[in-house]
Amino acid sequence: MHPLMQPLPMHPLPPDDPGLQAERTSLSWTRTSLAIMANGVLVVGRDLTHHPTEWGPARWLAAGVAATVAAAVYAIGRRRCRDLERRPLAHPVTGRAMIIGSGIAVVLLTATLVTVALA
């Protein structure tokens, strides 16, 4: 077998790697907040280019809600990252209410953006 085709040896990570879980959590929450903000910008940007004279309170409200939800999701992610970096871990670290709340906020934001986009 060609040397480049041989599988790499598997070296398991140490069982208690304090940085990876917090880093993955931070990256995923940051990615989520950027996706929320990008969707808000796309809807608002479309409206600004196609309907620049029809910018009423509903469109400003949608833009504000998108920015607020994105900032809140980012803040929740930073808090969860700090919780995971603490040693020993505080049990439980789930933060179920924050996760459910951010999920509900994303669903409501989606409904707001769709409503504004179709108006």
C-alpha positions in Angstrom: 0.0 0.0 0.0 1.2 3.5 -0.9 2.4 5.4 2.2 0.0 8.3 1.6 -2.9 5.8 1.5 -2.3 4.3 4.9 -4.7 5.3 7.7 -3.3 7.7 10.2 -2.8 6.4 13.7 -5.6 7.3 16.1 -4.5 9.3 19.1 -7.4 9.9 21.4 -7.6 13.3 23.1 -6.9 13.5 26.8 -10.2 12.8 28.7 -10.3 16.3 30.2 -9.4 18.8 27.6 -10.6 22.1 29.1 -10.6 24.2 26.0 -12.3 22.3 23.2 -15.8 22.1 24.5 -15.9 25.8 25.4 -14.3 26.7 22.1 -16.9 24.7 20.1 -19.7 26.3 22.1 -18.4 29.7 21.4 -18.0 29.1 17.7 -21.5 27.6 17.3 -23.2 30.5 19.2 -21.2 33.1 17.2 -22.1 31.3 14.0 -25.7 31.3 15.0 -25.7 35.0 15.8 -24.0 35.9 12.5 -26.6 33.8 10.6 -29.4 35.7 12.3 -27.9 39.1 11.6 -27.1 38.1 8.0 -30.8 37.1 7.4 -31.9 40.4 8.9 -29.5 42.3 6.7 -30.6 40.4 3.6 -34.3 41.2 4.2 -33.6 44.8 5.1 -31.1 45.2 2.2 -33.6 43.8 -0.2 -36.3 46.2 1.0 -33.9 49.2 0.8 -33.0 48.5 -2.8 -36.4 47.5 -4.1 -38.7 49.7 -1.9 -36.6 52.6 -0.6 -39.6 54.9 -0.2 -41.8 52.4 1.6 -39.8 52.1 4.8 -42.3 52.3 7.5 -42.2 51.4 11.2 -42.7 47.6 10.5 -39.4 47.4 8.5 -37.5 49.4 11.2 -39.0 47.1 13.8 -37.9 44.0 11.9 -34.3 45.4 11.5 -34.2 46.2 15.3 -35.6 42.8 16.2 -33.0 41.1 14.1 -30.1 43.1 15.6 -31.5 42.5 19.2 -31.9 38.8 18.7 -28.5 38.4 17.2 -26.9 40.4 20.1 -28.8 38.3 22.6 -27.8 35.0 21.1 -24.2 36.2 21.0 -24.4 37.2 24.7 -25.9 33.9 25.6 -23.1 32.1 23.8 -20.4 34.1 25.6 -22.0 33.3 28.9 -22.2 29.6 28.1 -18.6 29.7 27.0 -17.5 31.2 30.3 -19.5 28.6 32.2 -17.8 25.8 30.3 -14.3 27.3 30.9 -14.8 27.2 34.7 -13.1 24.3 36.4 -14.7 22.3 38.0 -17.8 22.6 36.0 -20.9 23.8 37.7 -23.5 21.1 37.4 -25.8 21.3 35.4 -24.4 23.6 32.7 -27.3 23.1 30.4 -29.0 26.6 30.7 -32.2 25.1 29.3 -34.2 28.3 29.7 -31.7 30.4 27.7 -31.6 27.8 24.9 -35.3 27.5 24.7 -35.7 31.3 24.9 -33.2 31.9 22.1 -35.0 29.2 19.9 -38.3 30.9 20.4 -36.8 34.3 19.6 -35.3 32.9 16.4 -38.7 31.5 15.4 -40.5 34.8 16.1 -37.8 36.7 14.2 -38.2 34.4 11.3 -42.0 35.0 11.3 -41.4 38.7 11.6 -38.9 38.8 8.7 -41.1 36.7 6.5 -44.1 38.9 7.2 -42.1 42.1 6.5 -40.6 40.5 3.3 -44.1 39.6 2.0 -45.7 42.9 2.9 
